[in-house]
Amino acid sequence: MTREKELKELRCREQRKVLAVADRGEEDFWVYYECPACNKRLSEFDEFNYCPYCGQKLDWSVLDD
């Protein structure tokens, strides 16, 4: 395993907060969540401990704010 892959693996093990992204439609306003590593949209109803796309360890405490 190369040094670059090792560093990427270590970063995925660190817990990072999901990103709350506000989006506004014509009449509605809603918030969705993204993985901080790969920026894929996540469902707040599932609240995975790890991103199903890249394996990043996730912190959902942003939902409590």
C-alpha positions as a Markdown table, in Angstrom:
| # | Residue | x | y | z |
|---|---|---|---|---|
| 1 | Met | 0.0 | 0.0 | 0.0 |
| 2 | Thr | 1.4 | 3.4 | -1.0 |
| 3 | Arg | 1.8 | 6.2 | 1.5 |
| 4 | Glu | -1.0 | 8.2 | -0.2 |
| 5 | Lys | -3.5 | 5.3 | 0.2 |
| 6 | Glu | -2.5 | 4.9 | 3.9 |
| 7 | Leu | -3.2 | 8.6 | 4.5 |
| 8 | Lys | -6.5 | 8.4 | 2.8 |
| 9 | Glu | -7.4 | 5.4 | 4.9 |
| 10 | Leu | -6.5 | 7.2 | 8.1 |
| 11 | Arg | -8.6 | 10.3 | 7.1 |
| 12 | Cys | -11.6 | 8.0 | 6.6 |
| 13 | Arg | -11.3 | 6.6 | 10.1 |
| 14 | Glu | -11.6 | 10.1 | 11.6 |
| 15 | Gln | -15.2 | 11.0 | 12.4 |
| 16 | Arg | -16.3 | 14.1 | 10.4 |
| 17 | Lys | -19.6 | 16.0 | 10.5 |
| 18 | Val | -22.0 | 15.6 | 7.6 |
| 19 | Leu | -22.5 | 18.7 | 5.6 |
| 20 | Ala | -26.0 | 20.4 | 5.8 |
| 21 | Val | -26.8 | 21.9 | 2.5 |
| 22 | Ala | -29.8 | 24.3 | 2.2 |
| 23 | Asp | -31.7 | 24.3 | -1.0 |
| 24 | Arg | -34.5 | 26.6 | -2.0 |
| 25 | Gly | -37.2 | 25.7 | -4.6 |
| 26 | Glu | -39.8 | 28.1 | -5.9 |
| 27 | Glu | -42.0 | 27.8 | -2.9 |
| 28 | Asp | -40.2 | 25.4 | -0.5 |
| 29 | Phe | -37.0 | 25.4 | 1.5 |
| 30 | Trp | -35.3 | 22.2 | 2.6 |
| 31 | Val | -32.0 | 20.9 | 3.9 |
| 32 | Tyr | -30.2 | 17.8 | 2.7 |
| 33 | Tyr | -27.0 | 16.2 | 3.9 |
| 34 | Glu | -23.8 | 15.3 | 2.2 |
| 35 | Cys | -20.7 | 13.2 | 3.0 |
| 36 | Pro | -17.8 | 15.6 | 3.9 |
| 37 | Ala | -15.4 | 13.4 | 1.9 |
| 38 | Cys | -17.1 | 12.5 | -1.4 |
| 39 | Asn | -20.0 | 15.0 | -1.3 |
| 40 | Lys | -22.6 | 12.4 | -2.1 |
| 41 | Arg | -26.1 | 13.0 | -0.8 |
| 42 | Leu | -27.1 | 11.1 | 2.3 |
| 43 | Ser | -30.5 | 10.3 | 3.8 |
| 44 | Glu | -31.0 | 11.8 | 7.3 |
| 45 | Phe | -33.4 | 9.0 | 7.9 |
| 46 | Asp | -30.8 | 6.2 | 7.7 |
| 47 | Glu | -28.0 | 8.0 | 9.6 |
| 48 | Phe | -25.2 | 5.6 | 8.6 |
| 49 | Asn | -22.1 | 5.4 | 10.8 |
| 50 | Tyr | -20.1 | 5.3 | 7.6 |
| 51 | Cys | -20.7 | 6.7 | 4.2 |
| 52 | Pro | -22.0 | 3.9 | 1.9 |
| 53 | Tyr | -20.1 | 5.4 | -1.1 |
| 54 | Cys | -16.6 | 6.1 | 0.2 |
| 55 | Gly | -16.4 | 4.7 | 3.8 |
| 56 | Gln | -15.9 | 8.0 | 5.6 |
| 57 | Lys | -16.9 | 7.7 | 9.3 |
| 58 | Leu | -19.8 | 10.2 | 9.9 |
| 59 | Asp | -20.9 | 12.4 | 12.8 |
| 60 | Trp | -24.6 | 13.2 | 12.6 |
| 61 | Ser | -24.5 | 15.7 | 15.6 |
| 62 | Val | -25.4 | 18.5 | 13.1 |
| 63 | Leu | -29.0 | 17.2 | 13.3 |
| 64 | Asp | -29.1 | 18.2 | 17.0 |
| 65 | Asp | -28.1 | 21.8 | 16.2 |
